[in-house]
Structures are given as structure tokens and as C-alpha cells.
Amino acid sequence: MNAKSTLQHSVFALLLIALPLQTQAALFVIDNFNQDQDAWSFNGDSINSGPLQLNTPGSTHLSNAERTLFSQSGAGSSTFQAVQAVGGLLQITNSVTSDGIASVLWDGFDSVDFISLGINAFLLDILAIDHDVDIDFVVNGTSSSPLQNFAGPGNNYVNFNDFSVPSVFNEVTSIRLNLRGPAAWDGQVKLVGAQNPSTVPEPDLFILLSFALIVFGLVKKQN
């Protein structure tokens, strides 16, 4: 067996290893914020906007879902908080002295059995946060996740097993996201979804697969 043949067999071996592992977890979109909506509160007042029917194609995988935004600015005069779904982002803006609380409620949708879908975590795709912000989810109004603190962008998962009543994920009928932070906190969320993070390929797998495909292309070209 010559060197070229040996290399070719090695590349095939790498592909056989990598391809079965190349299983991208299906993403269940709860909201990508493509439908605009806003709620503004001033001087400590609590304001809600909605419910808004999410009927733009591709905006959610929930059936018949409605979204309500809640905004409560920090106490005191001249404080405000804006909670907005605009341009494909959930944007929260607080004035200098406002330590506001923002919430998004999705309800009215047909019940979802996330467990049968092989999904075990909520995904929060944060584009930007400029202060430490505490975030939690409440499902069906009864099961809550522990407070998690986020201080920067990235994909963040909240595992269903960490909720106070994990059994609710067999029949989910409402989801609420709560965010609270210190004075002047701002944030942008790109997407709220659900996924099984354990089935998302690791970066090393992508490198291995890319290398195998490149080498395979070179060998084929030489032939």
C-alpha cells in the first residue's frame, strides 16, 4: 500500500469517526423577537404590553402563542425602563437610577411536551449585558429555575432538572422569563429557545471534520 493510499484510508477513517457525531441538536424557537412590541414604565410604575399574538412566520415554534411584556422601573422620580421587542432583539434600557425588573410571558399556546422532543434545557442567546443581571424562568406559573447571574454575551443554558418542579416539562403551557439588575442596567437578548446542549457538536469535532474533508479533497485532486 503506497503513501497516497494510506493517507486516503486514514481520511476515510476520520470521516467515519466524525460523521456519526455530527448531529446538530434541533433548536426549538420560543421567540426570536421579530414581532415588535414595547412596554415603558416610569417612576416605579409597573406596566405591561400585550398579549400580542405571535403570528409572523418563523418567529416561534409554539402554536398559537401570545407574548406579554412587563416593565417595572426602579423607584424614585425621573426613573424609567423600556422593555422592547424590536429588530429581532429583546432590548431592556434603564435610566441612570433605575434598577428595573423586566419580564416576558409566553402563554396561550398549545401544550408542549419538551421531554418527548428530547429537549432538556432553555437556551438564552444574550447579545449584550452591561452589568450583572439576575435571570430566571418560571414554567406553568409553578416551577421556577434558580437565579443565574449573567454579565456578558453568549449562549446560556438553563437545565430543566434544575427547576423546582421538573415534571412540568411533560406539558408546558406557559413560560416566563424574568430579568433584574442594578441601577442603569441594559441588555439585549437575541433569542429564547429550547435545546439539548449535550448533542451540540464540540468545536474539536468541527476541526477534525474540516481537516478530513480538506485532505480528502487534496488526495482526490492528485488522483
Secondary structure, 3 states (H helix, E strand, C coil): CCHHHHHHHHHHHHHHHHHHHCCCCCCEEEECCCCCEEEEEECCCEEEEEEEECCCCCCCCCCCCEEEEEEECCCCCCCEEEEEEECCEEEEEECCCCCCEEEEEEEEEEEECCCCCCCCEEEEEEEEECCCEEEEEEECCCEECCCEEECCCEEEEEEHHHCCCHHHHHCEEEEEEEEECCCCCCEEEEEEEEECHHHCCCHHHHHHHHHHHHHHHHHHHHC
